[in-house]
Amino acid sequence: MTAWEPIRYADVHGPLAYVGENVPGFFTNNPRMFDAWLRVWDALGPHGYHPTIACVNSAHIGVDTPDGVLGQVPQYRDRLVWVLVRKDLGVVPDLRPRPDALCPSCGLVKGTQHWPGVKRGRRIGGYLRRKPVSGRPSTAKQSYYYVCPTPRCHMRVEPVMRGIGEVLDMDVRGHRFGDGRQDRKEFEAYSAAARAQVEKGHRKFGGKPFIVTRRNHGRPTPLNEPIGTVTAQGGAHHYLARPAANLDIDECEYRPLTVVENARAQGFPSHHVFAGSEGDQKLQVGDAVPVTVATWAAQETLKVLPS
């Protein structure tokens, strides 16, 4: 329903551009409906609107601002971004993401998206974080990674990203993993799956702090990597684990990330005020557009609008 509201607005007010974003599933769950939606934009008003569409991951979008506050966010979050510009302007924005990336042969380059196996149709999908196992196709219907733009190179490259450790408040203490879940009135041990993830993190990182992501396909990750998507539940899936000196699992210090930490992972500045209860604030953080992605889309759109 809400996808049609901007069309109603544009039909009345005729804005020069409409900038929006959603999950890639906005297209992949119903491509025919998405194409029908764009056709309405094409026929709207006296001029119609021309779409520019891009798929980006928030961890790769670097934004320069006058105050230098933003930069990148330490969070993997796949987004479908579009800018619909009135045709009478005669120009469209450049929404091709070009993150800084390290090429083994060429050094620091601007990565270029590569969509393996996608020969026609819309290139809409998510970032392929891990290389597919040799001989085994990717499970993603459509996905991309970055390659070196240098002619005759085009090696796969990894974007330069921030780690979640840069926004964590290490003065916030946790509780003993062995003391069980802290959101229960009576003692309840963490699930066997949670314990297995903590044990795996202990083995993998040798006593260094790490992140445990408690959802499907979650895995322990180091603090120098971005975390997975902060969801509408406000990031309740991400926990900071700080192993004890003796590496006893029950003595491991364990806590969920705070509202402030998840807000930083979304790109909100420290002075931003969230309203309501802690639950309300978690919802506001998790439901938000990453500030860097919104700023990037706005900056690229402003370049094609009349001054």
Disulfide bonds with the S-S distance in Angstrom:
none
